[in-house]
Amino acid sequence: MWRFTGLMVLLVLGAMATAVADDASELADQIKRGTELHAKGNYRDALIAWEKAVALKAPPSAAYNAACAAARAGMKDKALEWLGKSIDAGFTGATAAASDEDLVSLRGDTRFAELLLKAETIAHPCKNDARFRALDFWVGEWDVTTPQGQPAGKSSVQSILGACVVFENWTSPGMSGKSFNVFNTNAGSWRQSWVDDKGKLLEFTGEMKNGVMIYLAPDKQQGKAVVRRMTFTPIDARTVHQVGEDSFDDGKTWAPSYDLLYHRK
C-alpha cells in the first residue's frame, strides 16, 4: 500500500483549494480511515474508504491503495481494475507493484504483467521509446584516438534522466567539454547542446539515417558563416567513428575538421 503521511494529507487538502471545506474534510477522513483499516487487516472496509476518497478527487495513489485493499480481500478482478485506474491517472508509484506484498495474489496473472508494463512505460517513457534509444551505442567509457592510433582524448558518455538524455563528458589535452543529446519529440529530430571550457556553445540538430547519427549546427569562423557537420557511426560493439566537417557554402562542399575513433574501455 502507498502510505499517506500527515504531511501528505495536508498537501492533498492544499491542492484542493477550489473544493468546499466539507468535501476536503471528508477526503482527509477517508484517507485516514482507509489507512487505519488496512493496517488492522479490515480490507473490505478499507476498500470502501479508498473508493470514497477517489470519488472525492483524491490523488491517484488512493486508487492504488484501493487495489491493494481489494487484493488483500481476495477480490482479484476489482484489484486489477483499481490498479489500472491508478496507472491511467498517472500514479508513477505503481511501478513498485511487482514487489508490493499487498498485491502478491495478482502475481502470475497476465493482466497484472500487462499493467506493470504499462506503468513502467508511463513512468519512464524514454526507456520504452526507440527514438530516445538511437544513441545507446555511444553510451560507455571511451579512449579516443585518431585513425592512425594517436591518443586524442577520453570520453564518458552516460544515459541519464531515465534514458531521456545522452550526456557526454569529453576531455582532451588543453580542452574539455560536455554535450546533452536528446530526441525532441515536438520537432521529430535530435538535438545536441555542446559547451566547452573555452566558452564555445553549439546547438546541433540531428537525425538517425541508416544507423548513423548526423548532426548539423550553424556557426561562425573569423566572421564567416559556417555549417558544422558531425557524424557518429557505430563500427562494432566496441568502436564508434566520429567525423567532423565544415562547409562555408551552405552545405554544397565539405572540408574535414577532425576524424576520431572511440574505443570502448
N, C-alpha and C positions, 0 to 999 in steps of 0.2 A: 504494500500500500504506500501511496505517496503521502507523507506526513505533512499536515498543516501545523506550523508553529503559531504561537500567539502573534508574532510579528507578521506572519503571512496572512492571518485573518485581518489584521489591521490594514495591510496593503490591499486586500480584497475590498474592504469597505471603502478605502480611499479611492479605489478605481471606480467605485460606483457612485460618484458624485451626483449623477443625474437620477439616481434611484431614490425613492421615498424612504424615509427613515425606518418605517416599519419593515419594509422588504429587506433593507440592509441588516437590520437586527435579526430578522428571521433567518437570513442566509448564514450569519455568524452562528446562530443557534444550531442550524442543521449541520454545519461543518463540525462543530464541537460534538454534536450528538453522534454523527457518523463515525468520528474518530474514536470516541469512547466506547461505543457499542462494538466496533470492530475489535478493539483491544480486549474486550470481555468475551469475545467469541460469539456474540449475538449477531451473526452475519446477515440474516434476513432483515432484521430491523435496521441494521446499518445500511443495507442496500436501499431501503425506503428513504432513509435520511439523505443519502447521497443523491438519490433521484430527485428529491425535493430541492436539494441545493442546486442541482443542474437547472431545474425549472426556474430557479431564482437568479439565473445568469452567473453561476459560479464559474471559476476558471476551468479550463479543460481537464485539470488534474482531478476534479471531482468526478468526472465521467470515468477516469481511470480507476479511482477508488471504488466506484460502483461496480466496475468489472471485477476488482479484487474481492469485494464482498460477495458478489454473485458466484464467483468461482469457489470460494470457501464454502458457500451454501450448497454446492453441488449443482448449480444452475449453469451448465456449460454454455448453452446457446445464448442465454442472457449475458453471461460474462463476455463472450466473443462480441456480442452486439455492442456492449458498452466500451469495450476496448477499441473497437472500430470507430466509435463516436469520438473517443478521446483523441485518436490519431487524426481523424478528419478535422477536428477542431484545432489541431496544431500542437498537441501536447508532446514535446520532444522527449520528455522523461519516459515515454512508452518504449523507448529503445532498450530500457532495462528490464522489460517484461520477461525476457527469456530466463533471467536469474531470480525473478521475484518469487519467493516461496508461496505467496498468496495465489499464484497462478500455476502451480505445479500440475493441477488437474487438466490444464489445457495443453500441456506438452504432448507431442505426438499427434495432435490434431493438425491436419494440413491447413485448415483455416487459420490456426494460430500462427503457423510458419509464414503464411502469406501476409498476415497482419504485421508480423515482426519485420518482414522485408519492406513493407510499405512504410512503417515507422522509421526505419533506417534511411530509406530513400528521402523522406520528407526532412528528417533531422540533418542529414548530410547529403544534400543534393549533388554536390560536385563529385563525390566519390562514386556515384552511380550514373554519371553523365559522361559518356565517352568523349564529348567535346572538351571537357576540362582535363582529360587524362592524356591528351595527344602529346604532351611534352614529358610524359613519365620516363621516356627513355633517357632523358637528360638528368634525372634525379640521381644523385650519388656524390661520392668523393673522387676528385679527379686530379691527376697530374697532367699538365698540358704542355705539349711540345710543338715545334714546327714539324712539317712533313719530313725534314731532314734529321729529326730527333733531338734538336736543341731545346733545352728547357725554356718555356715561355711563361709559366705561371702555375698557379693552383686554383682550383675552383671547388667550392662546396655548394651543391645545389640541393635544396630541400623542398619537399612538398609540405606546405603549411596551410593553416586555416581550413582544416577539413578537406584538404586536397583541392581547394579552390585557387590556390596561388602556388606557382613555382618560383622559389626565392633563391637567387644566385648570389653567392659571396665570392668575388674574384680578387685575387692578389697576384701581383707580378712585381718585378724589381722596379721601384720608383712609382708604382701606381696601384691603387685598389679601388674597387667599385662594387656596386650592388645593383641588381635588377629585380623588378617584380613583374612576373608574367602571369597573365590571367586571360581567360576567354571572356570577351564582352558579349553577353547574350543579347543586349539591345542592338548592337551593330553586327552581330554574327561574325566577329573576327577576333583574333588575338591582339593583345596589347602588351608591350613591354615598356616599362619606365626604367631607364638606366641613369644612374647617378654615380659620380666618382669623386675622389678626393682632390680633383683639380677644379671642381665647380661645374663640370660638364653635365648637362641634362639632355637626354634624347628620348623622344617619345616615338616608339615604333608601332606600326600596325602590321599584323601578320596573318598568314593563313597556312594551313597544312595542305600541301599539294604533293600527291604521290609519295606520302611518307616523309616529306621534307618540310621543315618549318622555314618559311620565307618571311622575313621582316623588312619593312621599309620605313625610313624616317627622314623628314626634311631637315636640313642643317645648313650652316654657312661655313665657308672656309676662306679666310682672307677676304671677307666681304662678298664672296660669290656664293650663289645658291648651289647647294649640292644635295643629292639624294644618297643616303646611306642604305646599302642593302646588306643583310646579314642572313646567312642560311645555316641551319642545323640539320645534319644528315646522320642518322644512326647507321654506322657501318656494320656493327655486330653488337652483342650484349655488353661488350667491354670497351667499345670505341665509338666516339662521336666526332664528326668532322664539322668544324665551324669555319666559314669563309666570309670575309668582309670585302665589299666592293663599293666604289664611289662612282657617281655619274654627275657630270656637270652639264649635261644636255637633256635633262629631264627623262633619263632612262633609255635614251637611244643607244648609248655606248657605256660600257662599264670598265673601270680600271681596278685591279686587285689592290686591297689595302692591307690585308693580313690573311693568313692561312694557318689554322690551328687544328691539332688533333688532341682530343680528350681521351686519356687512358684511365680506365676505372681502377682505383686502388684496390 
